[in-house]
Amino acid sequence: EADEAREKLNQEKQDLRHRIVRLRFHAKGDADETLPNMVKRLSVEASSLKSKHASLARKLDNAMQQLKLAEQRASTQAQTIDKQTAQLDEKGRELQEMFRTLSKVLYFRIQGKYASDPRQPGKVKGRERGRSVNGGARNPVGL
């Protein structure tokens, strides 16, 4: 029985070896590699893959950190743009209000000047005999 078990194990060993040789042949095309050499080669390839994986993991971590920083900068810039846009809108409203106020002041001053001319009501002082003060140009205020 011991001989049969030994023979059976030997047969399984041979079958596995042939199977590995066939797989190796299909994978790379050369089937004359011994089992110990194949184990050494596979361990070297595994360690090479491990170092490549570690390198890629470091690069991924660096890229993720850079992405996080870029997102923070973009968020800060977006907030700054929003604040500046709000300030610009506020300044625009202030300028419009100042323009309206200035227009009203000028309008009332001109109305007062027209009303105070006793010679020709409704006309600007200095317009006599068909001549205008500014040489015939239109009134810049539009009146």
Contacts in CASP RR format, 6 or more apart in sequence:
PFRMAT RR
TARGET T0000
AUTHOR 0000-0000-0000
METHOD contacts of the structure
MODEL  1
EADEAREKLNQEKQDLRHRIVRLRFHAKGDADETLPNMVKRLSVEASSLK
SKHASLARKLDNAMQQLKLAEQRASTQAQTIDKQTAQLDEKGRELQEMFR
TLSKVLYFRIQGKYASDPRQPGKVKGRERGRSVNGGARNPVGL
17 35 0 8 1.000
20 35 0 8 1.000
20 38 0 8 1.000
21 31 0 8 1.000
21 33 0 8 1.000
22 31 0 8 1.000
24 30 0 8 1.000
24 31 0 8 1.000
24 33 0 8 1.000
24 38 0 8 1.000
25 31 0 8 1.000
33 41 0 8 1.000
106 141 0 8 1.000
107 141 0 8 1.000
110 141 0 8 1.000
110 143 0 8 1.000
113 124 0 8 1.000
113 125 0 8 1.000
114 121 0 8 1.000
114 122 0 8 1.000
114 123 0 8 1.000
114 124 0 8 1.000
115 121 0 8 1.000
115 122 0 8 1.000
117 123 0 8 1.000
117 124 0 8 1.000
117 125 0 8 1.000
120 127 0 8 1.000
124 133 0 8 1.000
124 139 0 8 1.000
126 132 0 8 1.000
126 133 0 8 1.000
127 133 0 8 1.000
END
